[in-house]
Amino acid sequence: MDVMGRSKNPPAQGSKTPDAPTDGTAVGSDFLQLDIGQAPPGGRIAWLADQLRSAVADGRLPVGARLPASRVLAQELHVTRGVVTEAYRRLAESGQIAGRGRLGTVVVAAPAAPRTPARDTTPAGAGSGPAPEASFFASADREGAVDALRALPCRIDLSPGVPDLAAFPRTAWLRAERAVLAGVGPADFGYGDPRGAPALRRAVVGWLARNRGIRADPDEVVVVAGVAQALGLLGKLLRTDGIGRIAVEDPGSLGARQQLEYGGHEIVPVPVDTGGLDVGVLRASGARAVLLTPAHQFPTGVVLDGERRRDLLSWAADGGVVIEDDYDAEHRYDRPPVPALRSLMPEGVCYAGSVSKLLAPALRVGWLLVPPDRLDAAVTAKRYADLGNGVLTQLVLARLMDSGELERHLRHVRRRHRRRRDVMLRAIEEHLPGAQVHGAAAGLHLMVTFGDRGPRDVDLAAAALERGVKAHPLSWHRISPGPPGLVLGYAAGPAHEIEEGVAVLGTALRGLRPRQR
């Protein structure tokens, strides 16, 4: 048994449970007015887990609320204790509840209310027009659509770009925070250096040397509010230098592209193939700057190969500006580490990284390294942007880096992410036969393509959303036309949600007509 009283061998969905009493005793629980008679045959665990999730989401079980002991709830519902403990386990895995020793099992996080969509009974091809979801995904205002999709409640979220937030190292963070607060003086609560706290800049230098092969001095590091702010600051620097056109990977990150467009830059698409960004096309484009993700290209997952790296650094030596977004670089499973471009040519590469995919996006902490001739301008831009990041968060992160806790956390989440990736790969093989999977060796997502005859990916994403599953259409991340596909995140959700979500995608795909040539 674990801290929540759960059996290490949970029962199958259809396992035998105690018979309901026949002496007139009430069957059900006062807790949430649960009636086990409403559960479908063989689906009691899933039903109970869904009831608990709904209660957390709609506020009936707020953060801090205590759940009944598993033995007590099992007796009230007349089910085996294993049914309750397995339902509790599923919520614990998704980060909504946790065991608290003598306090029992309590709610620790409240997500958006789950969306229970109506079943689609319309025959394929019927209907007078596109569903609202189809219009939503096909919207020309992709910026607004992405934000709206992120905020939309759903049963299962397979959106890319989110790590396993339930694995956030709360205990290690609190321990480091207490140590920091015990050691700081009054002056540490004042305005800090706009470059960032010296302790974090030293820790980042050590982290990059150990994990990315980058040699730097702490004075070269500028602490930023994530890669998004790094791109905004670099955009200002480039415009000051008269660079108004920036090349980007196609397909590539829609969010990164929007950051540059917001700063007034003209975007120049450069195709990506199995070797990464096509440097020959980059040269021919006339763009003087390029943004790319060479260690794990988003969304294809390819690595910029050796020949392309040499060509790109030659292009930079001729005066080009390389912006390296070290996206997902730490999360690798089936391939050796890939050195950062910055480690090969510090004087020609602007390097941006963060802990958003390693710890949590909510921390808003990252770092920017620029060539020496741009450092003063980068610090000035950061000063006038926000006077610098919050110091306490920086000091806590520095302590995690220096103590080795961050490496331990990385090893832990790698194992969890690998297991969830494997679950998604098996589910795709079963429910999306014929689909081609890209980028499985590393990262937090998979790209899935269906060939030229596949349905429009926005239609597939819309059909999945109608059934309560979020996924990104690949076309959202394209500039030029290309084969349809989906970008599916696997890191944030538990295994059973990944399996169910991909099964829903398979059902939605079978209900759509293939495109005509």
C-alpha positions as CSV (number, residue, x, y, z in Angstrom):
1,M,0.0,0.0,0.0
2,D,1.2,3.6,-0.7
3,V,0.6,6.8,1.3
4,M,-3.0,7.0,0.0
5,G,-3.8,3.4,0.9
6,R,-3.7,2.2,-2.6
7,S,-3.0,-1.3,-3.7
8,K,0.0,-1.8,-5.9
9,N,-2.0,-4.2,-8.0
10,P,-5.2,-2.2,-9.0
11,P,-8.1,-4.3,-10.3
12,A,-9.1,-4.4,-13.9
13,Q,-12.1,-2.3,-15.0
14,G,-14.3,-5.3,-15.1
15,S,-13.1,-7.0,-11.9
16,K,-15.5,-8.6,-9.5
17,T,-16.9,-6.3,-6.9
18,P,-19.0,-6.9,-3.8
19,D,-22.7,-7.5,-4.4
20,A,-25.0,-4.7,-3.6
21,P,-27.0,-5.3,-0.4
22,T,-30.5,-6.8,-0.7
23,D,-31.8,-5.8,2.7
24,G,-32.8,-2.3,1.8
25,T,-29.6,-0.6,2.8
26,A,-28.9,2.5,0.7
27,V,-26.3,2.0,-2.1
28,G,-24.4,5.2,-2.6
29,S,-22.4,7.8,-0.7
30,D,-23.2,11.1,0.8
31,F,-19.9,12.3,-0.5
32,L,-20.7,14.1,-3.8
33,Q,-24.0,12.1,-3.8
34,L,-22.1,9.3,-5.7
35,D,-24.4,6.6,-7.0
36,I,-22.4,3.6,-8.3
37,G,-25.5,2.4,-10.1
38,Q,-24.8,5.1,-12.7
39,A,-21.5,3.6,-13.6
40,P,-21.4,1.6,-16.9
41,P,-20.8,-2.2,-16.7
42,G,-17.0,-2.8,-16.4
43,G,-16.3,0.9,-16.1
44,R,-16.6,1.7,-12.4
45,I,-13.0,3.0,-12.1
46,A,-13.2,5.4,-15.0
47,W,-16.7,6.6,-13.9
48,L,-15.5,7.3,-10.3
49,A,-12.3,9.1,-11.6
50,D,-14.5,11.2,-13.9
51,Q,-16.9,12.1,-11.1
52,L,-14.0,13.2,-8.9
53,R,-12.3,15.2,-11.7
54,S,-15.6,17.0,-12.3
55,A,-16.0,17.9,-8.7
56,V,-12.5,19.3,-8.5
57,A,-13.0,21.3,-11.7
58,D,-16.4,22.8,-10.8
59,G,-15.4,23.7,-7.2
60,R,-17.3,21.2,-5.2
61,L,-13.9,19.9,-4.2
62,P,-11.7,23.0,-3.9
63,V,-8.0,23.0,-3.3
64,G,-7.3,21.7,0.2
65,A,-10.5,19.6,0.4
66,R,-9.9,16.1,1.8
67,L,-11.2,13.0,0.1
68,P,-12.7,10.1,2.1
69,A,-10.4,7.3,3.1
70,S,-10.5,4.7,0.3
71,R,-11.8,2.0,2.6
72,V,-14.7,4.2,3.8
73,L,-15.7,5.3,0.3
74,A,-15.5,1.7,-1.0
75,Q,-17.8,0.5,1.8
76,E,-20.3,3.3,1.0
77,L,-20.3,2.5,-2.7
78,H,-20.2,-1.3,-2.1
79,V,-17.2,-1.8,-4.4
80,T,-13.8,-3.2,-3.7
81,R,-11.3,-0.9,-2.2
82,G,-9.1,-1.3,-5.3
83,V,-11.7,0.5,-7.4
84,V,-11.4,3.6,-5.2
85,T,-7.6,3.5,-4.9
86,E,-7.2,3.1,-8.6
87,A,-9.5,6.1,-9.3
88,Y,-7.5,8.1,-6.7
89,R,-4.3,7.0,-8.4
90,R,-5.4,8.4,-11.7
91,L,-6.1,11.8,-10.2
92,A,-2.8,11.8,-8.3
93,E,-1.0,11.0,-11.6
94,S,-2.6,14.0,-13.3
95,G,-1.6,16.2,-10.3
96,Q,-5.0,17.0,-8.9
97,I,-4.8,15.1,-5.6
98,A,-1.9,14.0,-3.4
99,G,-1.4,11.9,-0.2
100,R,-0.6,14.1,2.9
101,G,0.1,11.5,5.6
102,R,-2.3,11.9,8.5
103,L,-4.2,14.6,6.6
104,G,-5.3,11.9,4.2
105,T,-5.7,12.5,0.4
106,V,-6.3,16.1,-0.4
107,V,-7.0,18.2,-3.6
108,V,-3.8,20.1,-4.6
109,A,-4.7,21.5,-8.0
110,A,-7.9,22.5,-9.8
111,P,-7.9,22.4,-13.6
112,A,-10.5,24.0,-15.9
113,A,-13.9,22.3,-15.7
114,P,-14.0,19.2,-18.0
115,R,-16.0,19.5,-21.2
116,T,-18.3,16.6,-21.8
117,P,-19.2,16.8,-25.5
118,A,-22.3,15.3,-27.0
119,R,-21.8,12.2,-29.0
120,D,-21.6,12.8,-32.7
121,T,-24.3,10.7,-34.3
122,T,-24.4,12.5,-37.6
123,P,-23.4,10.2,-40.5
124,A,-20.1,11.0,-42.2
125,G,-20.6,13.6,-44.9
126,A,-24.0,14.8,-43.6
127,G,-24.8,18.3,-42.5
128,S,-25.2,21.6,-44.2
129,G,-21.9,23.2,-43.3
130,P,-18.8,23.1,-41.1
131,A,-19.1,22.7,-37.4
132,P,-18.2,25.7,-35.2
133,E,-15.0,23.8,-34.2
134,A,-14.0,23.6,-37.9
135,S,-14.4,27.3,-38.3
136,F,-12.4,27.8,-35.1
137,F,-9.5,25.7,-36.4
138,A,-9.6,27.2,-39.9
139,S,-9.6,30.7,-38.6
140,A,-7.1,33.1,-40.3
141,D,-6.5,34.6,-36.9
142,R,-4.2,31.8,-35.7
143,E,-2.9,33.8,-32.8
144,G,-6.4,34.2,-31.4
145,A,-7.3,30.6,-32.2
146,V,-4.2,29.2,-30.3
147,D,-5.0,31.3,-27.2
148,A,-8.7,30.3,-27.3
149,L,-7.8,26.6,-27.7
150,R,-5.4,26.8,-24.7
151,A,-8.2,28.3,-22.5
152,L,-10.9,25.9,-23.8
153,P,-11.9,23.2,-21.2
154,C,-11.7,19.6,-22.5
155,R,-11.6,16.0,-21.3
156,I,-8.1,15.3,-22.7
157,D,-5.4,17.7,-23.8
158,L,-2.8,16.5,-26.3
159,S,-1.6,20.0,-27.1
160,P,2.2,20.2,-27.6
161,G,4.7,22.3,-25.6
162,V,3.7,21.4,-22.0
163,P,5.9,19.2,-19.7
164,D,4.7,16.9,-17.0
165,L,3.5,19.6,-14.6
166,A,2.3,17.1,-12.0
167,A,6.0,16.1,-11.6
168,F,7.1,19.6,-10.5
169,P,9.5,19.1,-7.7
170,R,7.5,20.8,-5.0
171,T,9.4,19.4,-2.0
172,A,12.8,20.3,-3.5
173,W,11.5,23.8,-4.5
174,L,10.1,24.5,-1.0
175,R,13.4,23.3,0.6
176,A,15.4,25.5,-1.6
177,E,13.1,28.4,-1.1
178,R,13.4,28.1,2.7
179,A,17.1,28.0,2.5
180,V,17.2,31.1,0.3
181,L,14.9,33.1,2.5
182,A,17.0,32.1,5.5
183,G,20.1,33.4,3.9
184,V,19.1,36.6,2.0
185,G,19.6,40.1,3.6
186,P,17.4,43.2,3.3
187,A,19.3,44.5,0.3
188,D,18.4,41.3,-1.7
189,F,14.7,42.5,-1.7
190,G,15.6,45.7,-3.6
191,Y,15.9,46.2,-7.3
192,G,18.4,43.8,-8.8
193,D,20.8,43.7,-11.7
194,P,18.8,43.8,-14.9
195,R,21.1,41.0,-16.2
196,G,19.8,38.8,-13.5
197,A,20.9,37.6,-10.0
198,P,24.7,36.8,-10.1
199,A,24.0,33.5,-8.4
200,L,21.6,32.3,-11.2
201,R,23.9,33.6,-13.9
202,R,26.8,31.5,-12.4
203,A,24.5,28.5,-12.1
204,V,23.3,28.8,-15.7
205,V,26.9,28.9,-16.9
206,G,27.5,25.6,-15.0
207,W,24.3,24.1,-16.3
208,L,25.1,25.0,-19.9
209,A,28.6,23.7,-19.6
210,R,27.5,20.4,-18.2
211,N,24.4,19.8,-20.4
212,R,24.9,21.7,-23.6
213,G,28.7,22.0,-24.1
214,I,28.5,25.8,-23.9
215,R,31.4,27.7,-22.3
216,A,30.5,31.2,-21.1
217,D,31.2,33.8,-18.4
218,P,28.4,34.8,-16.0
219,D,28.7,38.3,-17.3
220,E,27.6,37.1,-20.7
221,V,24.2,35.7,-19.4
222,V,21.1,37.8,-19.4
223,V,18.2,36.3,-17.4
224,V,14.9,36.7,-19.2
225,A,11.2,35.9,-18.8
226,G,11.4,32.8,-21.0
227,V,12.4,32.4,-24.7
228,A,9.4,34.5,-25.7
229,Q,11.0,37.6,-24.1
230,A,14.4,36.7,-25.5
231,L,13.0,36.8,-29.0
232,G,11.3,40.1,-28.3
233,L,14.6,41.6,-27.0
234,L,16.5,40.2,-30.0
235,G,13.9,41.6,-32.4
236,K,14.5,45.1,-31.0
237,L,18.3,44.7,-31.4
238,L,18.0,43.5,-35.0
239,R,15.6,46.3,-36.0
240,T,18.1,48.8,-34.5
241,D,20.7,47.3,-36.7
242,G,18.5,47.6,-39.8
243,I,17.5,44.0,-40.0
244,G,13.8,43.8,-40.7
245,R,13.5,40.3,-42.3
246,I,14.1,37.2,-40.3
247,A,14.1,33.7,-41.8
248,V,12.3,30.9,-39.9
249,E,11.8,27.2,-40.2
250,D,8.8,26.0,-42.2
251,P,7.1,24.2,-40.6
252,G,8.1,25.9,-37.3
253,S,6.8,27.2,-34.1
254,L,3.8,29.4,-34.6
255,G,4.3,31.1,-31.2
256,A,7.9,32.0,-32.0
257,R,6.9,33.3,-35.4
258,Q,4.2,35.5,-33.8
259,Q,6.7,37.0,-31.4
260,L,8.8,38.2,-34.3
261,E,5.8,39.4,-36.3
262,Y,4.5,41.4,-33.3
263,G,7.9,43.2,-33.3
264,G,7.3,44.3,-36.9
265,H,9.6,41.8,-38.6
266,E,8.9,40.3,-42.1
267,I,9.0,36.5,-41.8
268,V,10.8,34.6,-44.5
269,P,10.0,30.8,-44.6
270,V,12.8,28.3,-45.2
271,P,11.8,24.7,-45.7
272,V,12.8,21.9,-43.3
273,D,13.6,18.4,-44.5
274,T,15.2,15.3,-42.8
275,G,18.5,17.2,-42.5
276,G,16.9,20.3,-40.8
277,L,16.7,23.8,-42.2
278,D,17.8,24.1,-45.9
279,V,20.8,26.5,-45.6
280,G,20.9,26.8,-49.4
281,V,17.4,28.3,-49.5
282,L,18.4,30.5,-46.6
283,R,21.3,31.9,-48.5
284,A,19.2,32.5,-51.6
285,S,16.5,34.3,-49.5
286,G,18.7,37.3,-48.7
287,A,17.6,37.3,-45.1
288,R,20.3,38.5,-42.7
289,A,19.0,36.6,-39.6
290,V,17.5,33.2,-39.0
291,L,15.6,31.7,-36.0
292,L,15.9,27.9,-35.7
293,T,15.6,24.9,-33.3
294,P,18.6,22.8,-34.3
295,A,18.8,20.3,-31.5
296,H,15.1,19.2,-31.8
297,Q,13.3,21.0,-34.6
298,F,9.7,22.0,-33.8
299,P,7.5,20.3,-34.9
300,T,9.3,17.7,-37.1
301,G,11.8,16.6,-34.4
302,V,14.7,16.4,-36.8
303,V,18.2,17.4,-35.8
304,L,20.2,19.8,-38.0
305,D,22.8,17.5,-39.5
306,G,26.6,18.0,-39.6
307,E,26.8,19.3,-43.1
308,R,24.0,21.8,-42.6
309,R,25.6,23.0,-39.3
310,R,28.9,23.7,-41.1
311,D,27.0,25.6,-43.9
312,L,25.0,27.6,-41.4
313,L,28.1,28.6,-39.4
314,S,29.8,29.6,-42.7
315,W,26.7,31.7,-43.5
316,A,27.0,33.3,-40.0
317,A,30.7,34.0,-40.5
318,D,29.7,35.9,-43.6
319,G,27.6,38.3,-41.5
320,G,24.4,36.4,-40.8
321,V,22.8,36.3,-37.4
322,V,21.8,32.9,-36.0
323,I,19.2,32.8,-33.2
324,E,19.3,29.4,-31.6
325,D,16.2,28.4,-29.7
326,D,17.4,25.3,-27.7
327,Y,13.9,23.8,-27.7
328,D,13.4,20.5,-25.9
329,A,17.2,19.9,-25.9
330,E,17.2,18.1,-22.5
331,H,14.4,15.7,-23.4
332,R,16.0,12.9,-25.4
333,Y,15.4,9.2,-25.2
334,D,16.8,7.2,-28.1
335,R,19.6,9.4,-29.5
336,P,22.9,10.8,-28.2
337,P,23.1,14.5,-27.1
338,V,23.5,17.1,-29.8
339,P,25.9,20.0,-29.0
340,A,24.4,23.5,-29.2
341,L,25.4,25.7,-32.1
342,R,26.5,28.3,-29.6
343,S,29.2,25.9,-28.4
344,L,30.7,25.9,-31.9
345,M,30.6,29.6,-32.7
346,P,29.9,31.9,-29.7
347,E,30.6,35.0,-31.7
348,G,28.0,34.3,-34.3
349,V,25.1,32.7,-32.4
350,C,22.4,34.3,-30.1
351,Y,21.4,31.5,-27.8
352,A,18.0,31.3,-25.9
353,G,16.9,28.7,-23.4
354,S,14.6,28.3,-20.4
355,V,13.1,26.0,-17.8
356,S,9.6,26.2,-19.3
357,K,9.8,22.6,-20.7
358,L,12.0,21.3,-17.8
359,L,10.1,22.6,-14.8
360,A,7.1,24.8,-15.6
361,P,6.2,27.7,-18.0
362,A,4.6,29.5,-15.1
363,L,8.1,30.3,-13.6
364,R,8.9,32.5,-16.6
365,V,12.7,32.1,-16.3
366,G,15.1,31.7,-19.2
367,W,18.4,33.0,-20.4
368,L,19.9,34.7,-23.3
369,L,23.5,34.7,-24.5
370,V,24.5,37.0,-27.3
371,P,27.8,37.8,-29.1
372,P,30.0,40.3,-27.2
373,D,29.2,43.2,-29.6
374,R,25.4,42.9,-28.8
375,L,25.7,42.3,-25.0
376,D,25.3,45.9,-23.9
377,A,22.4,46.5,-26.1
378,A,20.7,43.3,-24.9
379,V,21.1,44.4,-21.2
380,T,19.8,47.8,-22.0
381,A,16.7,46.4,-23.7
382,K,16.1,44.1,-20.7
383,R,16.4,47.0,-18.3
384,Y,13.8,49.1,-20.1
385,A,11.5,46.0,-20.6
386,D,11.0,45.2,-16.9
387,L,14.1,46.1,-14.8
388,G,14.9,42.4,-14.5
389,N,13.2,39.2,-13.4
390,G,12.0,38.5,-9.9
391,V,15.1,37.8,-7.7
392,L,13.7,35.2,-5.3
393,T,12.7,32.8,-8.0
394,Q,16.1,33.2,-9.6
395,L,17.8,32.4,-6.3
396,V,15.7,29.3,-5.7
397,L,16.4,28.1,-9.2
398,A,20.1,28.7,-8.8
399,R,20.1,26.6,-5.6
400,L,18.3,23.7,-7.5
401,M,20.9,23.9,-10.2
402,D,23.9,24.1,-7.9
403,S,22.7,21.3,-5.6
404,G,22.1,18.8,-8.4
405,E,18.3,18.7,-7.7
406,L,17.6,19.9,-11.3
407,E,19.6,17.1,-12.8
408,R,17.8,14.6,-10.6
409,H,14.5,16.1,-11.7
410,L,15.5,15.8,-15.3
411,R,16.3,12.2,-15.0
412,H,13.0,11.6,-13.2
413,V,10.9,13.3,-15.9
414,R,12.8,11.7,-18.7
415,R,11.7,8.3,-17.5
416,R,8.1,9.4,-17.1
417,H,8.1,11.1,-20.6
418,R,9.6,8.1,-22.2
419,R,6.9,5.8,-20.8
420,R,4.2,8.2,-22.0
421,R,5.8,8.5,-25.4
422,D,5.8,4.7,-25.7
423,V,2.1,4.6,-24.8
424,M,1.3,7.2,-27.5
425,L,3.4,5.3,-30.1
426,R,1.5,2.1,-29.4
427,A,-1.8,3.9,-29.5
428,I,-1.0,5.5,-32.8
429,E,-0.1,2.1,-34.2
430,E,-3.4,0.7,-33.1
431,H,-5.8,3.5,-33.8
432,L,-4.1,5.5,-36.6
433,P,-2.8,2.7,-38.8
434,G,-0.9,4.1,-41.8
435,A,0.0,7.4,-40.1
436,Q,3.7,8.3,-40.2
437,V,5.3,9.3,-36.9
438,H,8.1,11.9,-36.8
439,G,10.4,13.0,-34.0
440,A,10.0,10.1,-31.5
441,A,13.6,10.1,-30.4
442,A,13.4,13.2,-28.3
443,G,11.1,16.0,-27.1
444,L,7.7,16.3,-25.6
445,H,5.5,15.7,-28.7
446,L,5.1,13.7,-31.8
447,M,4.3,14.9,-35.3
448,V,1.9,12.6,-37.2
449,T,1.3,13.0,-40.9
450,F,-1.3,11.2,-43.1
451,G,0.0,11.7,-46.6
452,D,-1.4,13.9,-49.4
453,R,-4.7,12.0,-49.5
454,G,-5.5,12.5,-45.8
455,P,-8.3,14.8,-44.6
456,R,-7.6,18.4,-43.8
457,D,-5.9,18.5,-40.5
458,V,-8.1,21.4,-39.2
459,D,-11.1,19.2,-39.9
460,L,-9.6,16.3,-38.0
461,A,-8.7,18.6,-35.0
462,A,-12.2,20.0,-35.0
463,A,-13.8,16.5,-35.1
464,A,-11.5,15.5,-32.1
465,L,-12.4,18.7,-30.2
466,E,-16.1,17.9,-30.6
467,R,-15.4,14.6,-28.8
468,G,-13.4,16.4,-26.0
469,V,-9.8,16.0,-27.2
470,K,-7.4,18.9,-28.1
471,A,-4.7,18.6,-30.7
472,H,-2.8,21.0,-32.9
473,P,-3.3,20.8,-36.6
474,L,0.1,20.7,-38.3
475,S,-1.1,23.4,-40.8
476,W,-1.1,25.9,-37.9
477,H,2.7,25.7,-37.8
478,R,3.2,25.8,-41.6
479,I,3.6,28.9,-43.8
480,S,3.7,27.1,-47.1
481,P,1.3,24.3,-48.0
482,G,2.2,20.8,-47.0
483,P,0.8,17.3,-46.1
484,P,-1.8,17.3,-43.4
485,G,-0.9,16.2,-39.9
486,L,-1.2,16.7,-36.2
487,V,1.2,17.7,-33.5
488,L,0.5,15.7,-30.3
489,G,1.9,16.4,-26.9
490,Y,2.4,13.3,-24.6
491,A,4.3,14.7,-21.6
492,A,1.5,16.4,-19.6
493,G,-1.1,13.7,-19.4
494,P,-1.3,10.3,-17.7
495,A,-1.1,7.1,-19.8
496,H,-4.8,6.3,-19.8
497,E,-5.7,9.7,-21.2
498,I,-3.1,9.4,-23.9
499,E,-4.6,6.0,-25.0
500,E,-8.1,7.4,-24.9
501,G,-7.2,10.6,-26.7
502,V,-5.5,8.8,-29.6
503,A,-8.4,6.4,-29.8
504,V,-10.7,9.4,-30.2
505,L,-8.5,10.7,-33.0
506,G,-8.8,7.4,-34.7
507,T,-12.6,7.5,-34.5
508,A,-12.7,11.1,-35.7
509,L,-10.3,10.2,-38.6
510,R,-12.5,7.3,-39.8
511,G,-15.5,9.7,-39.9
512,L,-13.8,12.1,-42.3
513,R,-13.6,11.7,-46.1
514,P,-10.1,11.7,-47.7
515,R,-9.2,14.8,-49.7
516,Q,-9.5,14.6,-53.5
517,R,-6.4,15.2,-55.6
